[in-house]
Amino acid sequence: MDIARLKSSFARVVMHGDEVPLHFYSDLFLKHPQTRDMFPVSMQAQRTHLVAALVSIVSSVDDPDALTAFVRDLGRDHRKFGTLAEHYDAVGESLLATFAYFCGDAWDAGLEADWRAAYQLIASVMIAAAREDEKHNPAYWTATVVGRERKAFDISVLTVQPEPRLEYLPGQSVAIESPARPKLWRYYSMANAPRADGTVDFHIRLIDGGAVSMALTTHAAEGTELRIGPPVGTLQLDCASGREILMVAGSTGLAPLKAMIEQLAGLPMPPAVQLFFGARAPDGLYDLPSLEKIAAEHRWLTVAPVVSAERHGGPTGSLTDAVMRSGSWSGHDAYLAGPTEMVQDCAARLAASGLPAAQIHVEDFGWSEP
Amino acid sequence: MTTDAWYDEQQRLTPDQLQTVSFPLTRWARHGYEEEPVREFLAQVQAEMVRLINERASLWQEVQRLRRRILGTSNGNDAVLFAKDDAHIHAVRILSSAQRTADRYVADAQAYSGRLTEEARVRRDEIMSQAQQHADMLLEEARSRARAAAVAAIDTDGLPPQTEQERRAVQAELAYLRTFSEVYRQHLKIYTEDVLRTIEDWESKERAATREIAPPHEVPARGPTSPGSR
C-alpha cells in the first residue's frame, strides 16, 4: 500500500470542501435508499462529522495505536445508529466512487486498489469493535423520563430511568436522542454518581434555536422514551493521587463535577474539594441550594458561587479571575467543565501559574451542539 | 440587503450587486460602516466564491470526461454522450442540490426558532426588571412611610398623649398605616398576578406557534428525497 500516494490523493479530494461529503451521501442514498432513514433531515452537521473523521483517520495513519483506538471507538459508537456489517460495504463503494470522481485523471486502478484495501482494513476494525461491544452492551439504552424540574428560566434537570441499567463512571457523558427530533444526537454528562435505583440526572440548558435542548426541556414529558448511547469521555476522578481538589464549573458544566462530588461523598476519606460554580446572572446558579446542602453535610467540600455580571453579593468578574484570585493551586488536581472558552482560558491560566498539565483534567462541551 | 440570498438559485450574488451595495453608516461619528452588515456581506461573497470554485472544478472534470468520450468513440456512429455513469452523476447532482435545499429549510427553521426564544428571553428580562423596579419603588415608599411613623412615635414618646385630640391623632395615624399596608399588599398582589398572567400568555402563545410550525411527531423523516423548490 502506497501510503504517501493515498495521502496526496486524499489532500486533492478534500480540497473540494463540502462538495465531497455531499457527493458521497447522494451517491450512497441513490445506490442504497434504505440508508437515508439512518440520518437526520438536515445533513449539514453530518457532512462536517464525516470529513472530520476521515481527516483524523488519514492524519493518524503513521500512528497505528492512535488510529486503532480512534477507529474502534468509531465502530462502537456507530452501533447506536443501527449500523450493521453490511452497511460498511455500501459505504465503502460510495466512498471509492466519490474519491474517484474528485481525483479525476489522477485516479487509476492502483490507487483504487490501495484505497479499497485501506477502507477494508478500517471497516474490519470498526466491525470487530462493534461485535466485541455487542457481547457486553446494548446498541443503545431506552431511557424513560421520570422527572423534569425547571431550575432556572433556561435550565432544567431531567431525570431518566435507563433500561437496562447504565454502568458509567462519574464525569462521563452519553449522546441523547429525543423522539421529537429523530436522528439528532447530543452529548450530555451524567450529573449524579450511579444510584441504587439506576436513575440518572442530566442538566439541560435551553439553547436559542437548539432543536434537541428544546425537545429535552419543553417536549420531554414524564414517560417520554429517549435513547441514549454508550458512556464516553475521559474526565474521571484520580482517586489515588491524594491531592486536594479544585473544581471549576461554568453553567451546566456543573453536571459531571457534581457526579464526581457525589462519588467523593461515598469514599471513606475524601480530600478537600473547593468548587467554583460560575454563571452570568444569579439565577444561572441553578443548582446552588443542592450544592450547599451537600457542603453542609460534608466538611471537605467548599462551594464558591461566582456571578460574572450584574449585582450580586458574591465575588464578581470572570470565573477564572475568581479562581486565580483565591490562592495557589499548584498542589491540587484541577477538574474543569463548561463552555469551551471558559475551560480553555482557565486551563491556560492554571498551567501558567505552575500547575502541571497532568493535574489539569478538562471536560469541554464545545463539541456538543445545541 | 438580505442575508439569506446566497443559497437561492434565483438570487445569486451578481457583479452588479457588488458595485451598488451600500452599508448603513455608524450612528455616532459617521466615519465608517456598521461592522455586522459588512461581515454578513463578506460571508455572502465568500460563500459565492466557494460555490463558483467548486462549480468550475466540477465543470472542468465534466469537460475532461466528455472530451475523453468523444476521442474514444470518434470512429463509431453510436457515440453515446450520456452513458449509465453520466445518468448516475447527474442524479447525484440533483439529489445533492435537493439536500442543500433541505439543509437550508432546516437551518432557517432553526434560526427562526432561535429568534423566537431570544425574543422571549429579552421579554422575560424586561418583565423581570420592570417588576424589580416596581418592587423597589413600593419597598422604598413603604420604608419612608415607616420611617416617618417611627419619627412621629419618637416625637410623642415619653410624654403620653395628653389631650384627647392627640390620642385620636395617633390612632388615626395607626389606622392610616394599617390601611396603607393593606392597600400596598393588595396592589403588589395584583401587579404580581398581572405579571404572571403576561408570562403565561406568552408561554401559551409561544407553544401554539411552535405547534403550528412543527408538530413534533410529524416531522417528515424523508424530506430530502422530495426535491424542494420555491
Boltz contact constraints between the chains, C-beta under 6 A:
constraints:
  - contact:
      token1: [A, 19]
      token2: [B, 54]
      max_distance: 6.0
  - contact:
      token1: [A, 22]
      token2: [B, 96]
      max_distance: 6.0
  - contact:
      token1: [A, 23]
      token2: [B, 92]
      max_distance: 6.0
  - contact:
      token1: [A, 26]
      token2: [B, 92]
      max_distance: 6.0
  - contact:
      token1: [A, 26]
      token2: [B, 95]
      max_distance: 6.0
  - contact:
      token1: [A, 26]
      token2: [B, 96]
      max_distance: 6.0
  - contact:
      token1: [A, 27]
      token2: [B, 92]
      max_distance: 6.0
  - contact:
      token1: [A, 30]
      token2: [B, 91]
      max_distance: 6.0
  - contact:
      token1: [A, 41]
      token2: [B, 102]
      max_distance: 6.0
  - contact:
      token1: [A, 41]
      token2: [B, 106]
      max_distance: 6.0
  - contact:
      token1: [A, 41]
      token2: [B, 223]
      max_distance: 6.0
  - contact:
      token1: [A, 42]
      token2: [B, 103]
      max_distance: 6.0
  - contact:
      token1: [A, 42]
      token2: [B, 106]
      max_distance: 6.0
  - contact:
      token1: [A, 43]
      token2: [B, 99]
      max_distance: 6.0
  - contact:
      token1: [A, 44]
      token2: [B, 103]
      max_distance: 6.0
  - contact:
      token1: [A, 104]
      token2: [B, 61]
      max_distance: 6.0
  - contact:
      token1: [A, 180]
      token2: [B, 216]
      max_distance: 6.0
  - contact:
      token1: [A, 208]
      token2: [B, 114]
      max_distance: 6.0
  - contact:
      token1: [A, 208]
      token2: [B, 117]
      max_distance: 6.0
  - contact:
      token1: [A, 208]
      token2: [B, 118]
      max_distance: 6.0
  - contact:
      token1: [A, 209]
      token2: [B, 110]
      max_distance: 6.0
  - contact:
      token1: [A, 209]
      token2: [B, 113]
      max_distance: 6.0
  - contact:
      token1: [A, 209]
      token2: [B, 114]
      max_distance: 6.0
  - contact:
      token1: [A, 219]
      token2: [B, 216]
      max_distance: 6.0
